[in-house]
């Protein structure tokens, strides 16, 4: 990012240098929230589809990931666009996976793990980790390429 250009002024001063690490922490929290939500949904499914509710940690991290992804887009165009697309895809996948769990509970089937959302969060985690932690492999990468 060009240091002379700041879209959000003081926010960019403090947040722009660490937004990759913030996004990495949020995606890790989102994965943990997904695990907690699955346990909670599996227990609630025995009481019926109407008893199933979203876990607040996963909802909060989804919201913060979408907002953070769009902010990252203002800081780094290329990486921010990819992260934004992955995070919006993750958000949509979470929405439909949750509705799928409700259908399974309504039909009396065993509640499956949200495999689509797990895959989407894994791809997002890998890309964000690649963007954020590239400095670890940069010496080896530069020697090869």
TIVO-2410 file (N, C-alpha, C; in nm, 3 decimals):
# residues 145
REC num residu      c1      c2      c3 atome chaine
REC   1      X   0.084  -0.118   0.000     N      A
REC   1      X   0.000   0.000   0.000    CA      A
REC   1      X   0.088   0.124   0.000     C      A
REC   2      X   0.046   0.220  -0.075     N      A
REC   2      X   0.118   0.348  -0.079    CA      A
REC   2      X   0.092   0.421   0.052     C      A
REC   3      X   0.197   0.450   0.130     N      A
REC   3      X   0.175   0.513   0.261    CA      A
REC   3      X   0.113   0.651   0.255     C      A
REC   4      X   0.120   0.717   0.140     N      A
REC   4      X   0.062   0.850   0.132    CA      A
REC   4      X  -0.089   0.847   0.110     C      A
REC   5      X  -0.143   0.730   0.070     N      A
REC   5      X  -0.286   0.719   0.045    CA      A
REC   5      X  -0.352   0.643   0.160     C      A
REC   6      X  -0.442   0.711   0.228     N      A
REC   6      X  -0.518   0.645   0.334    CA      A
REC   6      X  -0.665   0.676   0.314     C      A
REC   7      X  -0.744   0.572   0.305     N      A
REC   7      X  -0.886   0.591   0.282    CA      A
REC   7      X  -0.960   0.622   0.412     C      A
REC   8      X  -0.915   0.560   0.521     N      A
REC   8      X  -0.984   0.576   0.649    CA      A
REC   8      X  -0.903   0.653   0.752     C      A
REC   9      X  -0.800   0.723   0.709     N      A
REC   9      X  -0.723   0.810   0.797    CA      A
REC   9      X  -0.656   0.738   0.912     C      A
REC  10      X  -0.691   0.776   1.036     N      A
REC  10      X  -0.625   0.717   1.153    CA      A
REC  10      X  -0.644   0.566   1.165     C      A
REC  11      X  -0.756   0.516   1.115     N      A
REC  11      X  -0.779   0.371   1.120    CA      A
REC  11      X  -0.672   0.300   1.039     C      A
REC  12      X  -0.641   0.354   0.922     N      A
REC  12      X  -0.537   0.294   0.839    CA      A
REC  12      X  -0.401   0.296   0.906     C      A
REC  13      X  -0.376   0.399   0.984     N      A
REC  13      X  -0.246   0.410   1.051    CA      A
REC  13      X  -0.222   0.293   1.145     C      A
REC  14      X  -0.324   0.252   1.216     N      A
REC  14      X  -0.308   0.146   1.316    CA      A
REC  14      X  -0.346   0.008   1.263     C      A
REC  15      X  -0.449  -0.001   1.180     N      A
REC  15      X  -0.500  -0.131   1.139    CA      A
REC  15      X  -0.437  -0.185   1.012     C      A
REC  16      X  -0.402  -0.100   0.918     N      A
REC  16      X  -0.350  -0.147   0.789    CA      A
REC  16      X  -0.226  -0.236   0.801     C      A
REC  17      X  -0.129  -0.205   0.888     N      A
REC  17      X  -0.012  -0.293   0.894    CA      A
REC  17      X  -0.040  -0.431   0.953     C      A
REC  18      X  -0.148  -0.446   1.028     N      A
REC  18      X  -0.173  -0.573   1.096    CA      A
REC  18      X  -0.302  -0.640   1.050     C      A
REC  19      X  -0.365  -0.592   0.943     N      A
REC  19      X  -0.494  -0.648   0.902    CA      A
REC  19      X  -0.483  -0.795   0.864     C      A
REC  20      X  -0.372  -0.836   0.807     N      A
REC  20      X  -0.353  -0.978   0.774    CA      A
REC  20      X  -0.355  -1.066   0.898     C      A
REC  21      X  -0.289  -1.021   1.003     N      A
REC  21      X  -0.287  -1.098   1.127    CA      A
REC  21      X  -0.424  -1.098   1.195     C      A
REC  22      X  -0.496  -0.986   1.183     N      A
REC  22      X  -0.631  -0.978   1.238    CA      A
REC  22      X  -0.722  -1.076   1.165     C      A
REC  23      X  -0.711  -1.080   1.033     N      A
REC  23      X  -0.793  -1.172   0.953    CA      A
REC  23      X  -0.757  -1.317   0.985     C      A
REC  24      X  -0.629  -1.345   1.004     N      A
REC  24      X  -0.587  -1.480   1.038    CA      A
REC  24      X  -0.645  -1.521   1.174     C      A
REC  25      X  -0.640  -1.432   1.272     N      A
REC  25      X  -0.698  -1.462   1.403    CA      A
REC  25      X  -0.848  -1.480   1.395     C      A
REC  26      X  -0.915  -1.399   1.314     N      A
REC  26      X  -1.060  -1.412   1.300    CA      A
REC  26      X  -1.100  -1.544   1.235     C      A
REC  27      X  -1.025  -1.587   1.135     N      A
REC  27      X  -1.061  -1.713   1.070    CA      A
REC  27      X  -1.036  -1.831   1.162     C      A
REC  28      X  -0.932  -1.823   1.245     N      A
REC  28      X  -0.908  -1.930   1.343    CA      A
REC  28      X  -1.021  -1.933   1.446     C      A
REC  29      X  -1.063  -1.816   1.493     N      A
REC  29      X  -1.178  -1.808   1.584    CA      A
REC  29      X  -1.305  -1.859   1.518     C      A
REC  30      X  -1.321  -1.833   1.389     N      A
REC  30      X  -1.438  -1.880   1.317    CA      A
REC  30      X  -1.440  -2.032   1.310     C      A
REC  31      X  -1.326  -2.093   1.287     N      A
REC  31      X  -1.317  -2.239   1.283    CA      A
REC  31      X  -1.351  -2.297   1.421     C      A
REC  32      X  -1.300  -2.235   1.527     N      A
REC  32      X  -1.333  -2.281   1.663    CA      A
REC  32      X  -1.483  -2.263   1.690     C      A
REC  33      X  -1.538  -2.150   1.649     N      A
REC  33      X  -1.682  -2.127   1.666    CA      A
REC  33      X  -1.765  -2.227   1.589     C      A
REC  34      X  -1.717  -2.268   1.472     N      A
REC  34      X  -1.787  -2.369   1.393    CA      A
REC  34      X  -1.792  -2.503   1.466     C      A
REC  35      X  -1.681  -2.539   1.531     N      A
REC  35      X  -1.680  -2.663   1.609    CA      A
REC  35      X  -1.776  -2.657   1.726     C      A
REC  36      X  -1.777  -2.544   1.796     N      A
REC  36      X  -1.870  -2.527   1.907    CA      A
REC  36      X  -2.015  -2.529   1.859     C      A
REC  37      X  -2.040  -2.466   1.745     N      A
REC  37      X  -2.177  -2.464   1.693    CA      A
REC  37      X  -2.222  -2.603   1.653     C      A
REC  38      X  -2.134  -2.683   1.593     N      A
REC  38      X  -2.173  -2.818   1.554    CA      A
REC  38      X  -2.214  -2.900   1.676     C      A
REC  39      X  -2.136  -2.893   1.782     N      A
REC  39      X  -2.173  -2.966   1.904    CA      A
REC  39      X  -2.308  -2.920   1.957     C      A
REC  40      X  -2.327  -2.790   1.956     N      A
REC  40      X  -2.452  -2.733   2.006    CA      A
REC  40      X  -2.571  -2.773   1.918     C      A
REC  41      X  -2.554  -2.769   1.786     N      A
REC  41      X  -2.661  -2.806   1.694    CA      A
REC  41      X  -2.693  -2.954   1.706     C      A
REC  42      X  -2.591  -3.037   1.721     N      A
REC  42      X  -2.616  -3.181   1.735    CA      A
REC  42      X  -2.697  -3.210   1.861     C      A
REC  43      X  -2.671  -3.137   1.969     N      A
REC  43      X  -2.749  -3.157   2.092    CA      A
REC  43      X  -2.890  -3.100   2.078     C      A
REC  44      X  -2.903  -2.986   2.010     N      A
REC  44      X  -3.034  -2.923   1.995    CA      A
REC  44      X  -3.122  -2.996   1.895     C      A
REC  45      X  -3.064  -3.071   1.802     N      A
REC  45      X  -3.142  -3.140   1.699    CA      A
REC  45      X  -3.234  -3.245   1.759     C      A
REC  46      X  -3.199  -3.297   1.873     N      A
REC  46      X  -3.284  -3.397   1.939    CA      A
REC  46      X  -3.415  -3.337   1.986     C      A
REC  47      X  -3.416  -3.205   2.008     N      A
REC  47      X  -3.536  -3.137   2.054    CA      A
REC  47      X  -3.621  -3.086   1.938     C      A
REC  48      X  -3.573  -3.099   1.815     N      A
REC  48      X  -3.648  -3.054   1.698    CA      A
REC  48      X  -3.577  -2.942   1.624     C      A
REC  49      X  -3.626  -2.916   1.504     N      A
REC  49      X  -3.562  -2.817   1.417    CA      A
REC  49      X  -3.576  -2.675   1.471     C      A
REC  50      X  -3.686  -2.648   1.542     N      A
REC  50      X  -3.706  -2.513   1.594    CA      A
REC  50      X  -3.613  -2.479   1.709     C      A
REC  51      X  -3.556  -2.580   1.773     N      A
REC  51      X  -3.465  -2.556   1.885    CA      A
REC  51      X  -3.324  -2.520   1.840     C      A
REC  52      X  -3.293  -2.545   1.713     N      A
REC  52      X  -3.158  -2.521   1.662    CA      A
REC  52      X  -3.135  -2.371   1.646     C      A
REC  53      X  -3.022  -2.324   1.697     N      A
REC  53      X  -2.988  -2.182   1.686    CA      A
REC  53      X  -2.841  -2.168   1.648     C      A
REC  54      X  -2.807  -2.053   1.596     N      A
REC  54      X  -2.669  -2.024   1.557    CA      A
REC  54      X  -2.586  -1.991   1.681     C      A
REC  55      X  -2.459  -2.021   1.675     N      A
REC  55      X  -2.369  -1.988   1.785    CA      A
REC  55      X  -2.323  -1.843   1.769     C      A
REC  56      X  -2.329  -1.762   1.875     N      A
REC  56      X  -2.293  -1.621   1.861    CA      A
REC  56      X  -2.148  -1.596   1.822     C      A
REC  57      X  -2.056  -1.684   1.862     N      A
REC  57      X  -1.915  -1.667   1.825    CA      A
REC  57      X  -1.897  -1.679   1.674     C      A
REC  58      X  -1.962  -1.777   1.614     N      A
REC  58      X  -1.949  -1.795   1.470    CA      A
REC  58      X  -2.017  -1.682   1.393     C      A
REC  59      X  -2.132  -1.638   1.442     N      A
REC  59      X  -2.201  -1.526   1.376    CA      A
REC  59      X  -2.116  -1.399   1.383     C      A
REC  60      X  -2.059  -1.372   1.499     N      A
REC  60      X  -1.977  -1.252   1.517    CA      A
REC  60      X  -1.851  -1.259   1.430     C      A
REC  61      X  -1.786  -1.374   1.427     N      A
REC  61      X  -1.664  -1.384   1.346    CA      A
REC  61      X  -1.698  -1.379   1.197     C      A
REC  62      X  -1.812  -1.433   1.156     N      A
REC  62      X  -1.852  -1.420   1.015    CA      A
REC  62      X  -1.870  -1.273   0.978     C      A
REC  63      X  -1.939  -1.199   1.062     N      A
REC  63      X  -1.960  -1.057   1.036    CA      A
REC  63      X  -1.826  -0.982   1.030     C      A
REC  64      X  -1.741  -1.007   1.129     N      A
REC  64      X  -1.611  -0.939   1.132    CA      A
REC  64      X  -1.521  -0.980   1.016     C      A
REC  65      X  -1.532  -1.106   0.972     N      A
REC  65      X  -1.454  -1.149   0.856    CA      A
REC  65      X  -1.499  -1.078   0.730     C      A
REC  66      X  -1.629  -1.061   0.712     N      A
REC  66      X  -1.679  -0.991   0.593    CA      A
REC  66      X  -1.634  -0.845   0.595     C      A
REC  67      X  -1.652  -0.779   0.709     N      A
REC  67      X  -1.610  -0.638   0.721    CA      A
REC  67      X  -1.458  -0.627   0.705     C      A
REC  68      X  -1.385  -0.717   0.771     N      A
REC  68      X  -1.239  -0.715   0.760    CA      A
REC  68      X  -1.191  -0.745   0.619     C      A
REC  69      X  -1.260  -0.836   0.550     N      A
REC  69      X  -1.224  -0.866   0.412    CA      A
REC  69      X  -1.241  -0.746   0.321     C      A
REC  70      X  -1.351  -0.672   0.340     N      A
REC  70      X  -1.372  -0.552   0.259    CA      A
REC  70      X  -1.272  -0.442   0.297     C      A
REC  71      X  -1.236  -0.434   0.424     N      A
REC  71      X  -1.133  -0.336   0.463    CA      A
REC  71      X  -0.998  -0.376   0.402     C      A
REC  72      X  -0.967  -0.504   0.406     N      A
REC  72      X  -0.842  -0.554   0.349    CA      A
REC  72      X  -0.835  -0.520   0.200     C      A
REC  73      X  -0.950  -0.518   0.134     N      A
REC  73      X  -0.957  -0.481  -0.006    CA      A
REC  73      X  -0.913  -0.336  -0.029     C      A
REC  74      X  -0.935  -0.250   0.069     N      A
REC  74      X  -0.890  -0.111   0.055    CA      A
REC  74      X  -0.741  -0.097   0.080     C      A
REC  75      X  -0.682  -0.193   0.151     N      A
REC  75      X  -0.540  -0.187   0.184    CA      A
REC  75      X  -0.455  -0.255   0.077     C      A
REC  76      X  -0.491  -0.375   0.042     N      A
REC  76      X  -0.420  -0.454  -0.059    CA      A
REC  76      X  -0.521  -0.498  -0.163     C      A
REC  77      X  -0.511  -0.449  -0.285     N      A
REC  77      X  -0.615  -0.475  -0.384    CA      A
REC  77      X  -0.625  -0.622  -0.422     C      A
REC  78      X  -0.516  -0.682  -0.461     N      A
REC  78      X  -0.521  -0.819  -0.512    CA      A
REC  78      X  -0.556  -0.919  -0.401     C      A
REC  79      X  -0.479  -0.918  -0.295     N      A
REC  79      X  -0.504  -1.011  -0.185    CA      A
REC  79      X  -0.639  -0.982  -0.119     C      A
REC  80      X  -0.674  -0.855  -0.108     N      A
REC  80      X  -0.802  -0.818  -0.048    CA      A
REC  80      X  -0.921  -0.867  -0.128     C      A
REC  81      X  -0.910  -0.863  -0.261     N      A
REC  81      X  -1.019  -0.911  -0.345    CA      A
REC  81      X  -1.038  -1.060  -0.327     C      A
REC  82      X  -0.929  -1.134  -0.325     N      A
REC  82      X  -0.940  -1.278  -0.308    CA      A
REC  82      X  -0.994  -1.313  -0.170     C      A
REC  83      X  -0.943  -1.247  -0.067     N      A
REC  83      X  -0.991  -1.272   0.069    CA      A
REC  83      X  -1.139  -1.236   0.080     C      A
REC  84      X  -1.179  -1.125   0.021     N      A
REC  84      X  -1.320  -1.085   0.025    CA      A
REC  84      X  -1.409  -1.189  -0.041     C      A
REC  85      X  -1.368  -1.239  -0.157     N      A
REC  85      X  -1.446  -1.342  -0.225    CA      A
REC  85      X  -1.454  -1.469  -0.143     C      A
REC  86      X  -1.342  -1.510  -0.083     N      A
REC  86      X  -1.343  -1.631  -0.001    CA      A
REC  86      X  -1.431  -1.614   0.122     C      A
REC  87      X  -1.427  -1.499   0.184     N      A
REC  87      X  -1.504  -1.475   0.306    CA      A
REC  87      X  -1.654  -1.464   0.275     C      A
REC  88      X  -1.690  -1.398   0.167     N      A
REC  88      X  -1.831  -1.391   0.129    CA      A
REC  88      X  -1.881  -1.531   0.092     C      A
REC  89      X  -1.799  -1.608   0.024     N      A
REC  89      X  -1.834  -1.748  -0.005    CA      A
REC  89      X  -1.853  -1.829   0.122     C      A
REC  90      X  -1.767  -1.807   0.219     N      A
REC  90      X  -1.778  -1.874   0.349    CA      A
REC  90      X  -1.908  -1.834   0.419     C      A
REC  91      X  -1.941  -1.705   0.414     N      A
REC  91      X  -2.064  -1.657   0.475    CA      A
REC  91      X  -2.187  -1.724   0.413     C      A
REC  92      X  -2.191  -1.728   0.280     N      A
REC  92      X  -2.304  -1.792   0.212    CA      A
REC  92      X  -2.310  -1.941   0.240     C      A
REC  93      X  -2.196  -2.006   0.242     N      A
REC  93      X  -2.192  -2.149   0.273    CA      A
REC  93      X  -2.242  -2.175   0.414     C      A
REC  94      X  -2.202  -2.092   0.510     N      A
REC  94      X  -2.250  -2.107   0.647    CA      A
REC  94      X  -2.401  -2.093   0.655     C      A
REC  95      X  -2.455  -1.997   0.581     N      A
REC  95      X  -2.599  -1.975   0.582    CA      A
REC  95      X  -2.673  -2.100   0.536     C      A
REC  96      X  -2.632  -2.156   0.423     N      A
REC  96      X  -2.702  -2.271   0.368    CA      A
REC  96      X  -2.673  -2.398   0.448     C      A
REC  97      X  -2.555  -2.411   0.503     N      A
REC  97      X  -2.525  -2.528   0.587    CA      A
REC  97      X  -2.613  -2.529   0.712     C      A
REC  98      X  -2.635  -2.412   0.772     N      A
REC  98      X  -2.720  -2.404   0.890    CA      A
REC  98      X  -2.862  -2.447   0.855     C      A
REC  99      X  -2.912  -2.401   0.742     N      A
REC  99      X  -3.047  -2.441   0.700    CA      A
REC  99      X  -3.052  -2.591   0.671     C      A
REC 100      X  -2.943  -2.647   0.621     N      A
REC 100      X  -2.938  -2.792   0.598    CA      A
REC 100      X  -2.947  -2.870   0.728     C      A
REC 101      X  -2.884  -2.818   0.833     N      A
REC 101      X  -2.892  -2.886   0.964    CA      A
REC 101      X  -3.036  -2.884   1.015     C      A
REC 102      X  -3.107  -2.776   0.991     N      A
REC 102      X  -3.247  -2.768   1.033    CA      A
REC 102      X  -3.333  -2.867   0.956     C      A
REC 103      X  -3.306  -2.884   0.827     N      A
REC 103      X  -3.380  -2.981   0.747    CA      A
REC 103      X  -3.352  -3.122   0.797     C      A
REC 104      X  -3.227  -3.151   0.827     N      A
REC 104      X  -3.192  -3.283   0.880    CA      A
REC 104      X  -3.265  -3.310   1.011     C      A
REC 105      X  -3.272  -3.211   1.098     N      A
REC 105      X  -3.342  -3.228   1.225    CA      A
REC 105      X  -3.492  -3.247   1.200     C      A
REC 106      X  -3.547  -3.173   1.106     N      A
REC 106      X  -3.690  -3.183   1.074    CA      A
REC 106      X  -3.724  -3.321   1.018     C      A
REC 107      X  -3.633  -3.378   0.940     N      A
REC 107      X  -3.657  -3.510   0.879    CA      A
REC 107      X  -3.623  -3.625   0.974     C      A
REC 108      X  -3.557  -3.594   1.085     N      A
REC 108      X  -3.519  -3.698   1.180    CA      A
REC 108      X  -3.391  -3.770   1.144     C      A
REC 109      X  -3.311  -3.713   1.055     N      A
REC 109      X  -3.185  -3.773   1.015    CA      A
REC 109      X  -3.076  -3.736   1.115     C      A
REC 110      X  -2.965  -3.809   1.108     N      A
REC 110      X  -2.849  -3.771   1.189    CA      A
REC 110      X  -2.794  -3.639   1.137     C      A
REC 111      X  -2.751  -3.553   1.230     N      A
REC 111      X  -2.697  -3.423   1.191    CA      A
REC 111      X  -2.554  -3.442   1.144     C      A
REC 112      X  -2.529  -3.404   1.018     N      A
REC 112      X  -2.395  -3.415   0.961    CA      A
REC 112      X  -2.310  -3.294   0.995     C      A
REC 113      X  -2.182  -3.312   0.984     N      A
REC 113      X  -2.092  -3.197   0.997    CA      A
REC 113      X  -2.112  -3.107   0.875     C      A
REC 114      X  -2.092  -2.978   0.890     N      A
REC 114      X  -2.108  -2.886   0.777    CA      A
REC 114      X  -1.987  -2.891   0.685     C      A
REC 115      X  -1.979  -2.995   0.602     N      A
REC 115      X  -1.859  -3.018   0.522    CA      A
REC 115      X  -1.831  -2.905   0.424     C      A
REC 116      X  -1.932  -2.847   0.365     N      A
REC 116      X  -1.910  -2.735   0.273    CA      A
REC 116      X  -1.847  -2.615   0.343     C      A
REC 117      X  -1.898  -2.583   0.461     N      A
REC 117      X  -1.843  -2.470   0.537    CA      A
REC 117      X  -1.703  -2.502   0.590     C      A
REC 118      X  -1.680  -2.626   0.625     N      A
REC 118      X  -1.546  -2.666   0.670    CA      A
REC 118      X  -1.447  -2.650   0.554     C      A
REC 119      X  -1.487  -2.692   0.435     N      A
REC 119      X  -1.400  -2.676   0.318    CA      A
REC 119      X  -1.374  -2.530   0.284     C      A
REC 120      X  -1.480  -2.448   0.289     N      A
REC 120      X  -1.466  -2.306   0.258    CA      A
REC 120      X  -1.377  -2.237   0.361     C      A
REC 121      X  -1.393  -2.271   0.488     N      A
REC 121      X  -1.309  -2.207   0.590    CA      A
REC 121      X  -1.165  -2.255   0.581     C      A
REC 122      X  -1.144  -2.379   0.538     N      A
REC 122      X  -1.008  -2.429   0.521    CA      A
REC 122      X  -0.937  -2.355   0.407     C      A
REC 123      X  -1.006  -2.335   0.297     N      A
REC 123      X  -0.947  -2.261   0.184    CA      A
REC 123      X  -0.917  -2.117   0.226     C      A
REC 124      X  -1.011  -2.054   0.296     N      A
REC 124      X  -0.989  -1.916   0.342    CA      A
REC 124      X  -0.872  -1.911   0.441     C      A
REC 125      X  -0.866  -2.006   0.532     N      A
REC 125      X  -0.756  -2.010   0.630    CA      A
REC 125      X  -0.622  -2.028   0.560     C      A
REC 126      X  -0.616  -2.118   0.464     N      A
REC 126      X  -0.490  -2.141   0.393    CA      A
REC 126      X  -0.445  -2.017   0.317     C      A
REC 127      X  -0.537  -1.948   0.251     N      A
REC 127      X  -0.498  -1.831   0.174    CA      A
REC 127      X  -0.456  -1.716   0.264     C      A
REC 128      X  -0.532  -1.694   0.370     N      A
REC 128      X  -0.497  -1.585   0.462    CA      A
REC 128      X  -0.364  -1.615   0.531     C      A
REC 129      X  -0.342  -1.741   0.568     N      A
REC 129      X  -0.214  -1.778   0.629    CA      A
REC 129      X  -0.100  -1.760   0.529     C      A
REC 130      X  -0.124  -1.796   0.402     N      A
REC 130      X  -0.022  -1.777   0.299    CA      A
REC 130      X   0.013  -1.629   0.284     C      A
REC 131      X  -0.088  -1.543   0.279     N      A
REC 131      X  -0.063  -1.400   0.263    CA      A
REC 131      X   0.007  -1.340   0.386     C      A
REC 132      X  -0.031  -1.386   0.502     N      A
REC 132      X   0.020  -1.326   0.626    CA      A
REC 132      X   0.157  -1.380   0.664     C      A
REC 133      X   0.177  -1.509   0.648     N      A
REC 133      X   0.298  -1.574   0.698    CA      A
REC 133      X   0.399  -1.605   0.587     C      A
REC 134      X   0.385  -1.541   0.472     N      A
REC 134      X   0.477  -1.568   0.362    CA      A
REC 134      X   0.620  -1.532   0.396     C      A
REC 135      X   0.639  -1.438   0.488     N      A
REC 135      X   0.775  -1.396   0.524    CA      A
REC 135      X   0.857  -1.513   0.580     C      A
REC 136      X   0.790  -1.616   0.629     N      A
REC 136      X   0.862  -1.733   0.683    CA      A
REC 136      X   0.928  -1.812   0.571     C      A
REC 137      X   0.859  -1.830   0.459     N      A
REC 137      X   0.913  -1.910   0.349    CA      A
REC 137      X   0.976  -1.824   0.239     C      A
REC 138      X   0.973  -1.693   0.253     N      A
REC 138      X   1.023  -1.603   0.148    CA      A
REC 138      X   1.170  -1.628   0.114     C      A
REC 139      X   1.262  -1.649   0.211     N      A
REC 139      X   1.402  -1.674   0.174    CA      A
REC 139      X   1.418  -1.800   0.088     C      A
REC 140      X   1.349  -1.906   0.124     N      A
REC 140      X   1.358  -2.030   0.047    CA      A
REC 140      X   1.291  -2.011  -0.090     C      A
REC 141      X   1.175  -1.947  -0.092     N      A
REC 141      X   1.103  -1.922  -0.215    CA      A
REC 141      X   1.185  -1.836  -0.311     C      A
REC 142      X   1.250  -1.734  -0.258     N      A
REC 142      X   1.330  -1.645  -0.342    CA      A
REC 142      X   1.453  -1.717  -0.399     C      A
REC 143      X   1.505  -1.812  -0.326     N      A
REC 143      X   1.620  -1.887  -0.374    CA      A
REC 143      X   1.581  -1.980  -0.489     C      A
REC 144      X   1.460  -2.032  -0.485     N      A
REC 144      X   1.414  -2.126  -0.587    CA      A
REC 144      X   1.361  -2.050  -0.709     C      A
REC 145      X   1.282  -1.948  -0.685     N      A
REC 145      X   1.218  -1.878  -0.798    CA      A
REC 145      X   1.293  -1.760  -0.841     C      A
***
